Structure formats: C-alpha cells, structure tokens
Amino acid sequence: GENVEQHPSTLSVQEGDSAVIKCTYSDSASNYFPWYKQELGKGPQLIIDIRSNVGEKKDQRIAVTLNKTAKHFSLHITETQPEDSAVYFCAARVMAGTAPIFGKGTTLSVSS
Amino acid sequence: DAMVIQNPRYQVTQFGKPVTLSCSQTLNHNVMYWYQQKSSQAPKLLFHYYDKDFNNEADTPDNFQSRRPNTSFCFLDIRSPGLGDAAMYLCATSREGTNTEAFFGQGTRLTVV
C-alpha cells in the first residue's frame, strides 16, 4: 500500500519568513495530493491540493509543487503569519473513492 | 455551514462500556471514512464505506465496527473500549470521481476512564 513520509516533524520560523514542508510517496499510481491544516482540537481542513498532471499550483501565499519522477511534493508558505501556526499534513490518494493516506504531520510555529 | 457534523464533540466512556460516535453529512457524498488520531500523530484510517460497501483496514481491531444506515449518516461503534482507544475520531466524506477532496468533521474526542 501507499506510504507517505513527511519532513520536518517540527518547523519554527519568524513571521514573514517562508516555510517549506516536504513529502515523499511510495506508490507511483497515486495521482492526487492534498495538504491539510489542523488546528488544535479541530479536524483537518484542506488548504491546497495538486493532481498528478500538474507540476505546480499556487493560491495566494501557499504553493505546492509535485515531482512525479522523484515521487515527492512540497508545500511552500510565503510571508508566514502567526495564524499559520498549526499542524500540516500531506496526503496521497491512489484513486477516486480511496482514503487519503497521511504523512505524520509537521508542527509549524510562526513567532512574531 | 458545517457540512460534516460529528456528535458529540467530546465523549467520556467507561472502560469496557460500548460507545457509539456519529457522523452526518449534508454533501450527499457517497464515500465516508472513519479515522483514529492519537495525540501528535497522523490520522489513521479505520474503515470506509463506498456507497454501501464496507471496507475494513487490515489492522483495524475487531473492537471497532461501523454502520451506515443511509447516505447521510455513519456510526462508529466501539464494543469494549480500552484505555488505548482514547483518541480523536475523525469522520470524512468524499464524492466518487477523480481526485476529489475529502471533507473532515471536527472530530470526537473520546476519553476512556
């Protein structure tokens, strides 16, 4: 089955700096890669996703890149703000109707 | 407006006493998932329904069962909760199709005493 590795497990940045979180996946059949933000005591919320036919996607301060050959994808947050502090999970899905398989999460702390 | 609703948000149960967690959705999605998330860990898939078809993960304990009486509702039953079952339980839904996102509820925090 699919296995998703995520690094780093914790990341501390100063407000205004950029943050990068990296994930690798094992199953070359995976074709959908969502990123979730989870705040304390809440369920994960989708913040951005990318499909296997796209190399990069951007939404305001958030961008995701995908390298299918290397089987890795990354989340980039620019101009970080304290409210970006949360746990971020990457995930991979093999096909429609299957469950996302999550990485172990990255705790991002943005200090002002 | 909440689209995936989990009740209750917090549940305390006694060791060995059966407990049921509920999930409802207003999205008319045909796929529903249950995840278990322990502190500082990633959500771990327990099982999911694809329409009425039940799919159990190989390492999900027999203590955990699920029911889906209709499209909108799904229940997680823990027959004899142990201390190790204390966790956040997350329900999610998605719609059949290519690469559709999963929507999560707010979760139910289960405490076993």
Interface residues (C-beta under 8 A of the other chain):
Chain A: N31 Y32 P34 Y36 G41 K42 G43 P44 Q45 L46 D49 R51 F89 R93 A96 G97 A99 P100 I101 F102 G103 K104 G105 T107
Chain B: V4 Q6 N30 V31 Y33 Y35 S40 Q41 A42 P43 K44 L45 H48 Y50 L90 A92 S94 E96 G97 T98 N99 T100 E101 A102 F103 F104 G105 Q106 G107 R109
